[in-house]
């Protein structure tokens, strides 16, 4: 790899610094400060390393870590879509596709292709790695909301059925973590921080 590739890679690294400015609706554990996308991605990566032994099937942990570290980079251009948003779909959009092509396209061609493919794999959610990565993505905000007296559930009037529906994706990546998560959801109802 020559200097041209280094320059492209450094420009990409500078560009993704913008992820630190993308605010999420969820707040940090036991806090009233909103999490940003970079913090979210870092937390998911550590979770993936620590919790990989609970995956339904063995997974390539490095690939999962790559997925969770890059999965929200498209939000630099496309913005964050709140998972419980009733007006906007939380699925892959044309804006996200354009963002992926632009941002990852800053890299040398081979790296750009690899990261776009990993991003697409995460979005499709069909491989074992994608299922486990998506489990991490759904588990982290659950931990945050349960630690924050209901957090975004209360703030936006999100009810049990909707939370349960969105979080059951965890089961596809890890039955063990779903058993834990389901317990947290039910306990949140009992505590009165999630409305039935």
Secondary structure as the mmCIF struct_conf table of DSSP 4:
data_model
#
loop_
_struct_conf.conf_type_id
_struct_conf.id
_struct_conf.beg_label_comp_id
_struct_conf.beg_label_asym_id
_struct_conf.beg_label_seq_id
_struct_conf.end_label_comp_id
_struct_conf.end_label_asym_id
_struct_conf.end_label_seq_id
HELX_RH_AL_P HELX_RH_AL_P1 UNK A 3 UNK A 15
HELX_RH_3T_P HELX_RH_3T_P1 UNK A 16 UNK A 21
STRN STRN1 UNK A 23 UNK A 27
TURN_TY1_P TURN_TY1_P1 UNK A 29 UNK A 30
BEND BEND1 UNK A 31 UNK A 33
STRN STRN2 UNK A 34 UNK A 36
HELX_RH_AL_P HELX_RH_AL_P2 UNK A 37 UNK A 51
HELX_RH_3T_P HELX_RH_3T_P2 UNK A 52 UNK A 54
BEND BEND2 UNK A 55 UNK A 57
HELX_RH_AL_P HELX_RH_AL_P3 UNK A 61 UNK A 70
TURN_TY1_P TURN_TY1_P2 UNK A 71 UNK A 74
HELX_RH_AL_P HELX_RH_AL_P4 UNK A 75 UNK A 78
TURN_TY1_P TURN_TY1_P3 UNK A 83 UNK A 84
BEND BEND3 UNK A 86 UNK A 88
BEND BEND4 UNK A 91 UNK A 91
HELX_RH_AL_P HELX_RH_AL_P5 UNK A 94 UNK A 104
TURN_TY1_P TURN_TY1_P4 UNK A 105 UNK A 106
BEND BEND5 UNK A 107 UNK A 107
HELX_RH_AL_P HELX_RH_AL_P6 UNK A 109 UNK A 124
TURN_TY1_P TURN_TY1_P5 UNK A 125 UNK A 125
BEND BEND6 UNK A 127 UNK A 127
HELX_RH_AL_P HELX_RH_AL_P7 UNK A 128 UNK A 147
TURN_TY1_P TURN_TY1_P6 UNK A 148 UNK A 150
HELX_RH_AL_P HELX_RH_AL_P8 UNK A 151 UNK A 155
TURN_TY1_P TURN_TY1_P7 UNK A 156 UNK A 157
STRN STRN3 UNK A 159 UNK A 159
HELX_RH_AL_P HELX_RH_AL_P9 UNK A 160 UNK A 167
TURN_TY1_P TURN_TY1_P8 UNK A 168 UNK A 169
HELX_RH_AL_P HELX_RH_AL_P10 UNK A 170 UNK A 173
HELX_RH_AL_P HELX_RH_AL_P11 UNK A 175 UNK A 191
TURN_TY1_P TURN_TY1_P9 UNK A 192 UNK A 192
BEND BEND7 UNK A 193 UNK A 194
STRN STRN4 UNK A 195 UNK A 195
#
